[in-house]
Amino acid sequence: MNSTKKRGINIDVKIIDFIKKQIHPISTREIAITLNLSWHTAINHCLRLQLSKKIEGYKIGNINVWSLNHEKN
C-alpha cells in the first residue's frame, strides 16, 4: 500500500472518529479546522465516506453538515 493511500485511509478514520464524538451534525469547515485539514480535503473525504454509506450528509442553507450513518455503524 502506498503512502498516499495510507494517508487517505487515516484521514477517513479520523473523520469518522471525530463525527462519532459529536452530538449534532458537524460542518465540513469544523471538521477541517479541528483535524487540521484543508476544506477541500475534508469535503472530498466526507463525500467518499457518504458514497460508501459510512456517514450521512445534507445541506443546511449553504453549509454541508455530516453525521454518522446509524444504519451502517
N, CA, C, O and CB atoms as a CASP TS submission, in Angstrom:
PFRMAT TS
TARGET T0000
AUTHOR 0000-0000-0000
METHOD Language model
MODEL 1
PARENT N/A
ATOM      1  N   MET     1       0.858  -1.177   0.000  1.00  0.00           N
ATOM      2  CA  MET     1       0.000   0.000   0.000  1.00  0.00           C
ATOM      3  C   MET     1       0.899   1.233   0.000  1.00  0.00           C
ATOM      4  O   MET     1       1.811   1.344   0.820  1.00  0.00           O
ATOM      5  CB  MET     1      -0.974   0.002   1.234  1.00  0.00           C
ATOM      6  N   ASN     2       0.640   2.153  -0.916  1.00  0.00           N
ATOM      7  CA  ASN     2       1.494   3.338  -0.971  1.00  0.00           C
ATOM      8  C   ASN     2       1.118   4.339   0.120  1.00  0.00           C
ATOM      9  O   ASN     2       0.044   4.256   0.716  1.00  0.00           O
ATOM     10  CB  ASN     2       1.398   4.001  -2.350  1.00  0.00           C
ATOM     11  N   SER     3       2.020   5.282   0.367  1.00  0.00           N
ATOM     12  CA  SER     3       1.833   6.223   1.481  1.00  0.00           C
ATOM     13  C   SER     3       0.637   7.150   1.273  1.00  0.00           C
ATOM     14  O   SER     3      -0.002   7.557   2.243  1.00  0.00           O
ATOM     15  CB  SER     3       3.088   7.055   1.672  1.00  0.00           C
ATOM     16  N   THR     4       0.327   7.489   0.012  1.00  0.00           N
ATOM     17  CA  THR     4      -0.821   8.355  -0.253  1.00  0.00           C
ATOM     18  C   THR     4      -2.117   7.659   0.125  1.00  0.00           C
ATOM     19  O   THR     4      -3.005   8.277   0.713  1.00  0.00           O
ATOM     20  CB  THR     4      -0.856   8.770  -1.727  1.00  0.00           C
ATOM     21  N   LYS     5      -2.234   6.379  -0.206  1.00  0.00           N
ATOM     22  CA  LYS     5      -3.439   5.626   0.130  1.00  0.00           C
ATOM     23  C   LYS     5      -3.558   5.467   1.645  1.00  0.00           C
ATOM     24  O   LYS     5      -4.653   5.581   2.197  1.00  0.00           O
ATOM     25  CB  LYS     5      -3.426   4.244  -0.558  1.00  0.00           C
ATOM     26  N   LYS     6      -2.434   5.202   2.321  1.00  0.00           N
ATOM     27  CA  LYS     6      -2.447   5.081   3.786  1.00  0.00           C
ATOM     28  C   LYS     6      -2.919   6.380   4.424  1.00  0.00           C
ATOM     29  O   LYS     6      -3.720   6.369   5.358  1.00  0.00           O
ATOM     30  CB  LYS     6      -1.046   4.708   4.316  1.00  0.00           C
ATOM     31  N   ARG     7      -2.410   7.509   3.905  1.00  0.00           N
ATOM     32  CA  ARG     7      -2.801   8.813   4.460  1.00  0.00           C
ATOM     33  C   ARG     7      -4.292   9.035   4.259  1.00  0.00           C
ATOM     34  O   ARG     7      -4.968   9.544   5.153  1.00  0.00           O
ATOM     35  CB  ARG     7      -1.991   9.962   3.800  1.00  0.00           C
ATOM     36  N   GLY     8      -4.814   8.658   3.092  1.00  0.00           N
ATOM     37  CA  GLY     8      -6.244   8.800   2.836  1.00  0.00           C
ATOM     38  C   GLY     8      -7.079   7.973   3.788  1.00  0.00           C
ATOM     39  O   GLY     8      -8.107   8.440   4.277  1.00  0.00           O
ATOM     40  N   ILE     9      -6.654   6.753   4.057  1.00  0.00           N
ATOM     41  CA  ILE     9      -7.374   5.884   4.990  1.00  0.00           C
ATOM     42  C   ILE     9      -7.309   6.474   6.396  1.00  0.00           C
ATOM     43  O   ILE     9      -8.299   6.450   7.127  1.00  0.00           O
ATOM     44  CB  ILE     9      -6.785   4.447   4.975  1.00  0.00           C
ATOM     45  N   ASN    10      -6.138   7.007   6.777  1.00  0.00           N
ATOM     46  CA  ASN    10      -6.007   7.632   8.097  1.00  0.00           C
ATOM     47  C   ASN    10      -6.934   8.836   8.239  1.00  0.00           C
ATOM     48  O   ASN    10      -7.533   9.038   9.295  1.00  0.00           O
ATOM     49  CB  ASN    10      -4.558   8.060   8.340  1.00  0.00           C
ATOM     50  N   ILE    11      -7.052   9.627   7.192  1.00  0.00           N
ATOM     51  CA  ILE    11      -7.945  10.788   7.229  1.00  0.00           C
ATOM     52  C   ILE    11      -9.389  10.318   7.376  1.00  0.00           C
ATOM     53  O   ILE    11     -10.145  10.884   8.165  1.00  0.00           O
ATOM     54  CB  ILE    11      -7.780  11.655   5.949  1.00  0.00           C
ATOM     55  N   ASP    12      -9.777   9.293   6.628  1.00  0.00           N
ATOM     56  CA  ASP    12     -11.137   8.752   6.745  1.00  0.00           C
ATOM     57  C   ASP    12     -11.428   8.310   8.176  1.00  0.00           C
ATOM     58  O   ASP    12     -12.492   8.612   8.717  1.00  0.00           O
ATOM     59  CB  ASP    12     -11.330   7.570   5.780  1.00  0.00           C
ATOM     60  N   VAL    13     -10.493   7.600   8.783  1.00  0.00           N
ATOM     61  CA  VAL    13     -10.673   7.116  10.158  1.00  0.00           C
ATOM     62  C   VAL    13     -10.790   8.294  11.125  1.00  0.00           C
ATOM     63  O   VAL    13     -11.633   8.278  12.022  1.00  0.00           O
ATOM     64  CB  VAL    13      -9.495   6.195  10.574  1.00  0.00           C
ATOM     65  N   LYS    14      -9.949   9.317  10.946  1.00  0.00           N
ATOM     66  CA  LYS    14     -10.014  10.497  11.814  1.00  0.00           C
ATOM     67  C   LYS    14     -11.361  11.211  11.685  1.00  0.00           C
ATOM     68  O   LYS    14     -11.937  11.643  12.684  1.00  0.00           O
ATOM     69  CB  LYS    14      -8.873  11.467  11.478  1.00  0.00           C
ATOM     70  N   ILE    15     -11.856  11.333  10.464  1.00  0.00           N
ATOM     71  CA  ILE    15     -13.149  11.994  10.247  1.00  0.00           C
ATOM     72  C   ILE    15     -14.265  11.204  10.904  1.00  0.00           C
ATOM     73  O   ILE    15     -15.105  11.784  11.593  1.00  0.00           O
ATOM     74  CB  ILE    15     -13.433  12.161   8.743  1.00  0.00           C
ATOM     75  N   ILE    16     -14.292   9.891  10.706  1.00  0.00           N
ATOM     76  CA  ILE    16     -15.337   9.052  11.305  1.00  0.00           C
ATOM     77  C   ILE    16     -15.274   9.127  12.826  1.00  0.00           C
ATOM     78  O   ILE    16     -16.308   9.280  13.476  1.00  0.00           O
ATOM     79  CB  ILE    16     -15.195   7.588  10.839  1.00  0.00           C
ATOM     80  N   ASP    17     -14.084   9.024  13.401  1.00  0.00           N
ATOM     81  CA  ASP    17     -13.935   9.108  14.861  1.00  0.00           C
ATOM     82  C   ASP    17     -14.403  10.463  15.392  1.00  0.00           C
ATOM     83  O   ASP    17     -15.052  10.533  16.436  1.00  0.00           O
ATOM     84  CB  ASP    17     -12.471   8.868  15.262  1.00  0.00           C
ATOM     85  N   PHE    18     -14.077  11.531  14.677  1.00  0.00           N
ATOM     86  CA  PHE    18     -14.485  12.868  15.106  1.00  0.00           C
ATOM     87  C   PHE    18     -16.010  13.006  15.051  1.00  0.00           C
ATOM     88  O   PHE    18     -16.618  13.544  15.976  1.00  0.00           O
ATOM     89  CB  PHE    18     -13.814  13.946  14.223  1.00  0.00           C
ATOM     90  N   ILE    19     -16.618  12.529  13.985  1.00  0.00           N
ATOM     91  CA  ILE    19     -18.076  12.625  13.840  1.00  0.00           C
ATOM     92  C   ILE    19     -18.775  11.786  14.909  1.00  0.00           C
ATOM     93  O   ILE    19     -19.823  12.185  15.417  1.00  0.00           O
ATOM     94  CB  ILE    19     -18.515  12.166  12.428  1.00  0.00           C
ATOM     95  N   LYS    20     -18.210  10.631  15.256  1.00  0.00           N
ATOM     96  CA  LYS    20     -18.801   9.765  16.291  1.00  0.00           C
ATOM     97  C   LYS    20     -18.924  10.491  17.630  1.00  0.00           C
ATOM     98  O   LYS    20     -19.862  10.249  18.389  1.00  0.00           O
ATOM     99  CB  LYS    20     -17.957   8.494  16.467  1.00  0.00           C
ATOM    100  N   LYS    21     -17.975  11.380  17.915  1.00  0.00           N
ATOM    101  CA  LYS    21     -17.947  12.088  19.198  1.00  0.00           C
ATOM    102  C   LYS    21     -18.922  13.254  19.266  1.00  0.00           C
ATOM    103  O   LYS    21     -19.134  13.822  20.338  1.00  0.00           O
ATOM    104  CB  LYS    21     -16.560  12.589  19.468  1.00  0.00           C
ATOM    105  N   GLN    22     -19.517  13.617  18.136  1.00  0.00           N
ATOM    106  CA  GLN    22     -20.382  14.793  18.073  1.00  0.00           C
ATOM    107  C   GLN    22     -21.833  14.440  18.392  1.00  0.00           C
ATOM    108  O   GLN    22     -22.330  13.387  17.994  1.00  0.00           O
ATOM    109  CB  GLN    22     -20.294  15.438  16.694  1.00  0.00           C
ATOM    110  N   ILE    23     -22.496  15.325  19.105  1.00  0.00           N
ATOM    111  CA  ILE    23     -23.914  15.150  19.424  1.00  0.00           C
ATOM    112  C   ILE    23     -24.768  15.593  18.246  1.00  0.00           C
ATOM    113  O   ILE    23     -25.765  14.952  17.912  1.00  0.00           O
ATOM    114  CB  ILE    23     -24.296  15.944  20.695  1.00  0.00           C
ATOM    115  N   HIS    24     -24.367  16.698  17.617  1.00  0.00           N
ATOM    116  CA  HIS    24     -25.108  17.271  16.494  1.00  0.00           C
ATOM    117  C   HIS    24     -24.301  17.106  15.213  1.00  0.00           C
ATOM    118  O   HIS    24     -23.091  16.892  15.270  1.00  0.00           O
ATOM    119  CB  HIS    24     -25.429  18.767  16.748  1.00  0.00           C
ATOM    120  N   PRO    25     -24.952  17.202  14.068  1.00  0.00           N
ATOM    121  CA  PRO    25     -24.204  17.166  12.800  1.00  0.00           C
ATOM    122  C   PRO    25     -23.135  18.253  12.778  1.00  0.00           C
ATOM    123  O   PRO    25     -23.309  19.324  13.359  1.00  0.00           O
ATOM    124  CB  PRO    25     -25.161  17.339  11.595  1.00  0.00           C
ATOM    125  N   ILE    26     -22.044  17.967  12.110  1.00  0.00           N
ATOM    126  CA  ILE    26     -20.888  18.860  12.106  1.00  0.00           C
ATOM    127  C   ILE    26     -20.583  19.330  10.681  1.00  0.00           C
ATOM    128  O   ILE    26     -20.701  18.555   9.732  1.00  0.00           O
ATOM    129  CB  ILE    26     -19.656  18.156  12.718  1.00  0.00           C
ATOM    130  N   SER    27     -20.197  20.577  10.536  1.00  0.00           N
ATOM    131  CA  SER    27     -19.944  21.131   9.207  1.00  0.00           C
ATOM    132  C   SER    27     -18.573  20.704   8.682  1.00  0.00           C
ATOM    133  O   SER    27     -17.691  20.311   9.446  1.00  0.00           O
ATOM    134  CB  SER    27     -20.042  22.663   9.242  1.00  0.00           C
ATOM    135  N   THR    28     -18.419  20.789   7.380  1.00  0.00           N
ATOM    136  CA  THR    28     -17.136  20.492   6.742  1.00  0.00           C
ATOM    137  C   THR    28     -16.054  21.412   7.288  1.00  0.00           C
ATOM    138  O   THR    28     -14.927  20.978   7.527  1.00  0.00           O
ATOM    139  CB  THR    28     -17.239  20.635   5.209  1.00  0.00           C
ATOM    140  N   ARG    29     -16.389  22.660   7.481  1.00  0.00           N
ATOM    141  CA  ARG    29     -15.412  23.634   7.994  1.00  0.00           C
ATOM    142  C   ARG    29     -14.919  23.241   9.385  1.00  0.00           C
ATOM    143  O   ARG    29     -13.721  23.301   9.662  1.00  0.00           O
ATOM    144  CB  ARG    29     -16.031  25.044   8.038  1.00  0.00           C
ATOM    145  N   GLU    30     -15.840  22.842  10.253  1.00  0.00           N
ATOM    146  CA  GLU    30     -15.449  22.428  11.602  1.00  0.00           C
ATOM    147  C   GLU    30     -14.552  21.193  11.568  1.00  0.00           C
ATOM    148  O   GLU    30     -13.594  21.092  12.335  1.00  0.00           O
ATOM    149  CB  GLU    30     -16.692  22.147  12.451  1.00  0.00           C
ATOM    150  N   ILE    31     -14.868  20.255  10.675  1.00  0.00           N
ATOM    151  CA  ILE    31     -14.034  19.058  10.524  1.00  0.00           C
ATOM    152  C   ILE    31     -12.636  19.467  10.071  1.00  0.00           C
ATOM    153  O   ILE    31     -11.638  19.013  10.631  1.00  0.00           O
ATOM    154  CB  ILE    31     -14.669  18.060   9.510  1.00  0.00           C
ATOM    155  N   ALA    32     -12.570  20.320   9.059  1.00  0.00           N
ATOM    156  CA  ALA    32     -11.277  20.753   8.516  1.00  0.00           C
ATOM    157  C   ALA    32     -10.435  21.465   9.572  1.00  0.00           C
ATOM    158  O   ALA    32      -9.247  21.176   9.712  1.00  0.00           O
ATOM    159  CB  ALA    32     -11.489  21.676   7.313  1.00  0.00           C
ATOM    160  N   ILE    33     -11.029  22.378  10.305  1.00  0.00           N
ATOM    161  CA  ILE    33     -10.287  23.143  11.316  1.00  0.00           C
ATOM    162  C   ILE    33      -9.808  22.232  12.440  1.00  0.00           C
ATOM    163  O   ILE    33      -8.643  22.285  12.834  1.00  0.00           O
ATOM    164  CB  ILE    33     -11.161  24.274  11.889  1.00  0.00           C
ATOM    165  N   THR    34     -10.699  21.406  12.949  1.00  0.00           N
ATOM    166  CA  THR    34     -10.358  20.546  14.085  1.00  0.00           C
ATOM    167  C   THR    34      -9.292  19.519  13.730  1.00  0.00           C
ATOM    168  O   THR    34      -8.396  19.255  14.532  1.00  0.00           O
ATOM    169  CB  THR    34     -11.599  19.836  14.591  1.00  0.00           C
ATOM    170  N   LEU    35      -9.377  18.940  12.543  1.00  0.00           N
ATOM    171  CA  LEU    35      -8.430  17.898  12.140  1.00  0.00           C
ATOM    172  C   LEU    35      -7.224  18.448  11.376  1.00  0.00           C
ATOM    173  O   LEU    35      -6.393  17.688  10.879  1.00  0.00           O
ATOM    174  CB  LEU    35      -9.138  16.872  11.288  1.00  0.00           C
ATOM    175  N   ASN    36      -7.139  19.780  11.289  1.00  0.00           N
ATOM    176  CA  ASN    36      -6.031  20.447  10.620  1.00  0.00           C
ATOM    177  C   ASN    36      -5.885  19.991   9.161  1.00  0.00           C
ATOM    178  O   ASN    36      -4.796  19.635   8.710  1.00  0.00           O
ATOM    179  CB  ASN    36      -4.736  20.188  11.379  1.00  0.00           C
ATOM    180  N   LEU    37      -7.015  20.013   8.440  1.00  0.00           N
ATOM    181  CA  LEU    37      -7.061  19.661   7.023  1.00  0.00           C
ATOM    182  C   LEU    37      -7.509  20.879   6.228  1.00  0.00           C
ATOM    183  O   LEU    37      -8.110  21.804   6.774  1.00  0.00           O
ATOM    184  CB  LEU    37      -8.014  18.453   6.773  1.00  0.00           C
ATOM    185  N   SER    38      -7.213  20.869   4.948  1.00  0.00           N
ATOM    186  CA  SER    38      -7.794  21.913   4.109  1.00  0.00           C
ATOM    187  C   SER    38      -9.284  21.586   3.942  1.00  0.00           C
ATOM    188  O   SER    38      -9.697  20.435   4.081  1.00  0.00           O
ATOM    189  CB  SER    38      -7.058  22.011   2.707  1.00  0.00           C
ATOM    190  N   TRP    39     -10.073  22.607   3.644  1.00  0.00           N
ATOM    191  CA  TRP    39     -11.509  22.387   3.448  1.00  0.00           C
ATOM    192  C   TRP    39     -11.737  21.421   2.291  1.00  0.00           C
ATOM    193  O   TRP    39     -12.608  20.554   2.365  1.00  0.00           O
ATOM    194  CB  TRP    39     -12.239  23.727   3.182  1.00  0.00           C
ATOM    195  N   HIS    40     -10.957  21.568   1.226  1.00  0.00           N
ATOM    196  CA  HIS    40     -11.109  20.729   0.041  1.00  0.00           C
ATOM    197  C   HIS    40     -10.837  19.257   0.367  1.00  0.00           C
ATOM    198  O   HIS    40     -11.566  18.384  -0.104  1.00  0.00           O
ATOM    199  CB  HIS    40     -10.166  21.207  -1.070  1.00  0.00           C
ATOM    200  N   THR    41      -9.820  18.972   1.150  1.00  0.00           N
ATOM    201  CA  THR    41      -9.522  17.602   1.563  1.00  0.00           C
ATOM    202  C   THR    41     -10.667  17.046   2.402  1.00  0.00           C
ATOM    203  O   THR    41     -11.102  15.912   2.200  1.00  0.00           O
ATOM    204  CB  THR    41      -8.196  17.546   2.355  1.00  0.00           C
ATOM    205  N   ALA    42     -11.152  17.849   3.342  1.00  0.00           N
ATOM    206  CA  ALA    42     -12.244  17.397   4.213  1.00  0.00           C
ATOM    207  C   ALA    42     -13.503  17.077   3.414  1.00  0.00           C
ATOM    208  O   ALA    42     -14.124  16.040   3.642  1.00  0.00           O
ATOM    209  CB  ALA    42     -12.557  18.461   5.268  1.00  0.00           C
ATOM    210  N   ILE    43     -13.890  17.945   2.484  1.00  0.00           N
ATOM    211  CA  ILE    43     -15.123  17.706   1.721  1.00  0.00           C
ATOM    212  C   ILE    43     -14.965  16.490   0.824  1.00  0.00           C
ATOM    213  O   ILE    43     -15.906  15.708   0.690  1.00  0.00           O
ATOM    214  CB  ILE    43     -15.493  18.942   0.878  1.00  0.00           C
ATOM    215  N   ASN    44     -13.801  16.306   0.206  1.00  0.00           N
ATOM    216  CA  ASN    44     -13.593  15.139  -0.651  1.00  0.00           C
ATOM    217  C   ASN    44     -13.703  13.837   0.132  1.00  0.00           C
ATOM    218  O   ASN    44     -14.334  12.886  -0.329  1.00  0.00           O
ATOM    219  CB  ASN    44     -12.233  15.219  -1.327  1.00  0.00           C
ATOM    220  N   HIS    45     -13.101  13.790   1.300  1.00  0.00           N
ATOM    221  CA  HIS    45     -13.171  12.569   2.111  1.00  0.00           C
ATOM    222  C   HIS    45     -14.589  12.340   2.638  1.00  0.00           C
ATOM    223  O   HIS    45     -15.062  11.205   2.682  1.00  0.00           O
ATOM    224  CB  HIS    45     -12.176  12.647   3.285  1.00  0.00           C
ATOM    225  N   CYS    46     -15.254  13.409   3.034  1.00  0.00           N
ATOM    226  CA  CYS    46     -16.637  13.267   3.508  1.00  0.00           C
ATOM    227  C   CYS    46     -17.549  12.755   2.391  1.00  0.00           C
ATOM    228  O   CYS    46     -18.403  11.902   2.631  1.00  0.00           O
ATOM    229  CB  CYS    46     -17.164  14.616   4.044  1.00  0.00           C
ATOM    230  N   LEU    47     -17.372  13.265   1.188  1.00  0.00           N
ATOM    231  CA  LEU    47     -18.199  12.802   0.067  1.00  0.00           C
ATOM    232  C   LEU    47     -17.933  11.331  -0.238  1.00  0.00           C
ATOM    233  O   LEU    47     -18.866  10.579  -0.520  1.00  0.00           O
ATOM    234  CB  LEU    47     -17.932  13.656  -1.186  1.00  0.00           C
ATOM    235  N   ARG    48     -16.672  10.916  -0.183  1.00  0.00           N
ATOM    236  CA  ARG    48     -16.355   9.495  -0.402  1.00  0.00           C
ATOM    237  C   ARG    48     -16.952   8.620   0.693  1.00  0.00           C
ATOM    238  O   ARG    48     -17.478   7.542   0.418  1.00  0.00           O
ATOM    239  CB  ARG    48     -14.833   9.285  -0.464  1.00  0.00           C
ATOM    240  N   LEU    49     -16.869   9.089   1.935  1.00  0.00           N
ATOM    241  CA  LEU    49     -17.461   8.336   3.045  1.00  0.00           C
ATOM    242  C   LEU    49     -18.978   8.266   2.912  1.00  0.00           C
ATOM    243  O   LEU    49     -19.590   7.263   3.281  1.00  0.00           O
ATOM    244  CB  LEU    49     -17.080   8.973   4.390  1.00  0.00           C
ATOM    245  N   GLN    50     -19.584   9.322   2.389  1.00  0.00           N
ATOM    246  CA  GLN    50     -21.025   9.317   2.163  1.00  0.00           C
ATOM    247  C   GLN    50     -21.387   8.310   1.070  1.00  0.00           C
ATOM    248  O   GLN    50     -22.376   7.589   1.203  1.00  0.00           O
ATOM    249  CB  GLN    50     -21.519  10.728   1.781  1.00  0.00           C
ATOM    250  N   LEU    51     -20.610   8.252   0.006  1.00  0.00           N
ATOM    251  CA  LEU    51     -20.866   7.287  -1.066  1.00  0.00           C
ATOM    252  C   LEU    51     -20.735   5.847  -0.573  1.00  0.00           C
ATOM    253  O   LEU    51     -21.444   4.961  -1.049  1.00  0.00           O
ATOM    254  CB  LEU    51     -19.905   7.526  -2.229  1.00  0.00           C
ATOM    255  N   SER    52     -19.834   5.614   0.376  1.00  0.00           N
ATOM    256  CA  SER    52     -19.681   4.271   0.931  1.00  0.00           C
ATOM    257  C   SER    52     -20.629   4.030   2.111  1.00  0.00           C
ATOM    258  O   SER    52     -20.547   3.008   2.792  1.00  0.00           O
ATOM    259  CB  SER    52     -18.236   4.050   1.372  1.00  0.00           C
ATOM    260  N   LYS    53     -21.535   4.999   2.338  1.00  0.00           N
ATOM    261  CA  LYS    53     -22.599   4.919   3.345  1.00  0.00           C
ATOM    262  C   LYS    53     -22.085   4.811   4.779  1.00  0.00           C
ATOM    263  O   LYS    53     -22.756   4.232   5.633  1.00  0.00           O
ATOM    264  CB  LYS    53     -23.478   3.742   3.051  1.00  0.00           C
ATOM    265  N   LYS    54     -20.908   5.359   5.047  1.00  0.00           N
ATOM    266  CA  LYS    54     -20.376   5.371   6.401  1.00  0.00           C
ATOM    267  C   LYS    54     -20.841   6.598   7.176  1.00  0.00           C
ATOM    268  O   LYS    54     -20.985   6.553   8.398  1.00  0.00           O
ATOM    269  CB  LYS    54     -18.860   5.322   6.368  1.00  0.00           C
ATOM    270  N   ILE    55     -21.075   7.706   6.450  1.00  0.00           N
ATOM    271  CA  ILE    55     -21.627   8.900   7.072  1.00  0.00           C
ATOM    272  C   ILE    55     -22.769   9.420   6.206  1.00  0.00           C
ATOM    273  O   ILE    55     -22.906   9.053   5.039  1.00  0.00           O
ATOM    274  CB  ILE    55     -20.532   9.990   7.266  1.00  0.00           C
ATOM    275  N   GLU    56     -23.584  10.283   6.806  1.00  0.00           N
ATOM    276  CA  GLU    56     -24.682  10.929   6.078  1.00  0.00           C
ATOM    277  C   GLU    56     -24.355  12.406   5.952  1.00  0.00           C
ATOM    278  O   GLU    56     -23.771  13.003   6.856  1.00  0.00           O
ATOM    279  CB  GLU    56     -26.061  10.717   6.801  1.00  0.00           C
ATOM    280  N   GLY    57     -24.730  12.983   4.840  1.00  0.00           N
ATOM    281  CA  GLY    57     -24.504  14.399   4.650  1.00  0.00           C
ATOM    282  C   GLY    57     -25.735  15.065   4.077  1.00  0.00           C
ATOM    283  O   GLY    57     -26.475  14.466   3.296  1.00  0.00           O
ATOM    284  N   TYR    58     -25.948  16.298   4.465  1.00  0.00           N
ATOM    285  CA  TYR    58     -27.037  17.092   3.904  1.00  0.00           C
ATOM    286  C   TYR    58     -26.689  18.563   4.049  1.00  0.00           C
ATOM    287  O   TYR    58     -25.744  18.923   4.750  1.00  0.00           O
ATOM    288  CB  TYR    58     -28.392  16.769   4.601  1.00  0.00           C
ATOM    289  N   LYS    59     -27.456  19.401   3.386  1.00  0.00           N
ATOM    290  CA  LYS    59     -27.196  20.836   3.405  1.00  0.00           C
ATOM    291  C   LYS    59     -28.182  21.541   4.319  1.00  0.00           C
ATOM    292  O   LYS    59     -29.374  21.235   4.333  1.00  0.00           O
ATOM    293  CB  LYS    59     -27.272  21.420   1.991  1.00  0.00           C
ATOM    294  N   ILE    60     -27.664  22.481   5.074  1.00  0.00           N
ATOM    295  CA  ILE    60     -28.483  23.406   5.841  1.00  0.00           C
ATOM    296  C   ILE    60     -28.117  24.783   5.307  1.00  0.00           C
ATOM    297  O   ILE    60     -27.046  25.313   5.602  1.00  0.00           O
ATOM    298  CB  ILE    60     -28.244  23.278   7.420  1.00  0.00           C
ATOM    299  N   GLY    61     -29.011  25.350   4.524  1.00  0.00           N
ATOM    300  CA  GLY    61     -28.695  26.614   3.862  1.00  0.00           C
ATOM    301  C   GLY    61     -27.578  26.399   2.864  1.00  0.00           C
ATOM    302  O   GLY    61     -27.742  25.682   1.876  1.00  0.00           O
ATOM    303  N   ASN    62     -26.447  27.021   3.126  1.00  0.00           N
ATOM    304  CA  ASN    62     -25.292  26.940   2.236  1.00  0.00           C
ATOM    305  C   ASN    62     -24.190  26.035   2.791  1.00  0.00           C
ATOM    306  O   ASN    62     -23.096  25.975   2.231  1.00  0.00           O
ATOM    307  CB  ASN    62     -24.737  28.329   1.987  1.00  0.00           C
ATOM    308  N   ILE    63     -24.475  25.334   3.888  1.00  0.00           N
ATOM    309  CA  ILE    63     -23.448  24.587   4.610  1.00  0.00           C
ATOM    310  C   ILE    63     -23.713  23.084   4.517  1.00  0.00           C
ATOM    311  O   ILE    63     -24.840  22.630   4.712  1.00  0.00           O
ATOM    312  CB  ILE    63     -23.395  25.031   6.086  1.00  0.00           C
ATOM    313  N   ASN    64     -22.662  22.321   4.215  1.00  0.00           N
ATOM    314  CA  ASN    64     -22.759  20.862   4.266  1.00  0.00           C
ATOM    315  C   ASN    64     -22.509  20.416   5.699  1.00  0.00           C
ATOM    316  O   ASN    64     -21.537  20.838   6.326  1.00  0.00           O
ATOM    317  CB  ASN    64     -21.744  20.186   3.282  1.00  0.00           C
ATOM    318  N   VAL    65     -23.379  19.569   6.212  1.00  0.00           N
ATOM    319  CA  VAL    65     -23.183  19.015   7.553  1.00  0.00           C
ATOM    320  C   VAL    65     -23.179  17.497   7.464  1.00  0.00           C
ATOM    321  O   VAL    65     -23.786  16.907   6.570  1.00  0.00           O
ATOM    322  CB  VAL    65     -24.289  19.506   8.535  1.00  0.00           C
ATOM    323  N   TRP    66     -22.482  16.878   8.408  1.00  0.00           N
ATOM    324  CA  TRP    66     -22.240  15.439   8.370  1.00  0.00           C
ATOM    325  C   TRP    66     -22.570  14.808   9.715  1.00  0.00           C
ATOM    326  O   TRP    66     -22.346  15.399  10.771  1.00  0.00           O
ATOM    327  CB  TRP    66     -20.783  15.145   7.988  1.00  0.00           C
ATOM    328  N   SER    67     -23.107  13.596   9.650  1.00  0.00           N
ATOM    329  CA  SER    67     -23.368  12.823  10.864  1.00  0.00           C
ATOM    330  C   SER    67     -23.110  11.362  10.547  1.00  0.00           C
ATOM    331  O   SER    67     -22.973  10.976   9.386  1.00  0.00           O
ATOM    332  CB  SER    67     -24.832  13.039  11.388  1.00  0.00           C
ATOM    333  N   LEU    68     -23.048  10.566  11.587  1.00  0.00           N
ATOM    334  CA  LEU    68     -22.809   9.136  11.401  1.00  0.00           C
ATOM    335  C   LEU    68     -24.024   8.485  10.782  1.00  0.00           C
ATOM    336  O   LEU    68     -25.155   8.827  11.126  1.00  0.00           O
ATOM    337  CB  LEU    68     -22.462   8.458  12.732  1.00  0.00           C
ATOM    338  N   ASN    69     -23.810   7.559   9.880  1.00  0.00           N
ATOM    339  CA  ASN    69     -24.904   6.803   9.274  1.00  0.00           C
ATOM    340  C   ASN    69     -25.248   5.683  10.243  1.00  0.00           C
ATOM    341  O   ASN    69     -24.526   4.689  10.317  1.00  0.00           O
ATOM    342  CB  ASN    69     -24.517   6.241   7.845  1.00  0.00           C
ATOM    343  N   HIS    70     -26.334   5.827  10.981  1.00  0.00           N
ATOM    344  CA  HIS    70     -26.687   4.876  12.023  1.00  0.00           C
ATOM    345  C   HIS    70     -27.147   3.536  11.454  1.00  0.00           C
ATOM    346  O   HIS    70     -27.120   2.528  12.161  1.00  0.00           O
ATOM    347  CB  HIS    70     -27.769   5.456  12.902  1.00  0.00           C
ATOM    348  N   GLU    71     -27.560   3.507  10.210  1.00  0.00           N
ATOM    349  CA  GLU    71     -27.943   2.235   9.599  1.00  0.00           C
ATOM    350  C   GLU    71     -26.720   1.355   9.375  1.00  0.00           C
ATOM    351  O   GLU    71     -26.810   0.131   9.469  1.00  0.00           O
ATOM    352  CB  GLU    71     -28.674   2.473   8.269  1.00  0.00           C
ATOM    353  N   LYS    72     -25.570   1.975   9.079  1.00  0.00           N
ATOM    354  CA  LYS    72     -24.353   1.231   8.746  1.00  0.00           C
ATOM    355  C   LYS    72     -23.525   0.916   9.985  1.00  0.00           C
ATOM    356  O   LYS    72     -22.999  -0.190  10.108  1.00  0.00           O
ATOM    357  CB  LYS    72     -23.512   2.018   7.753  1.00  0.00           C
ATOM    358  N   ASN    73     -23.398   1.891  10.923  1.00  0.00           N
ATOM    359  CA  ASN    73     -22.479   1.734  12.050  1.00  0.00           C
ATOM    360  C   ASN    73     -23.198   1.321  13.300  1.00  0.00           C
ATOM    361  O   ASN    73     -22.570   1.145  14.344  1.00  0.00           O
ATOM    362  CB  ASN    73     -21.725   3.010  12.300  1.00  0.00           C
TER
END
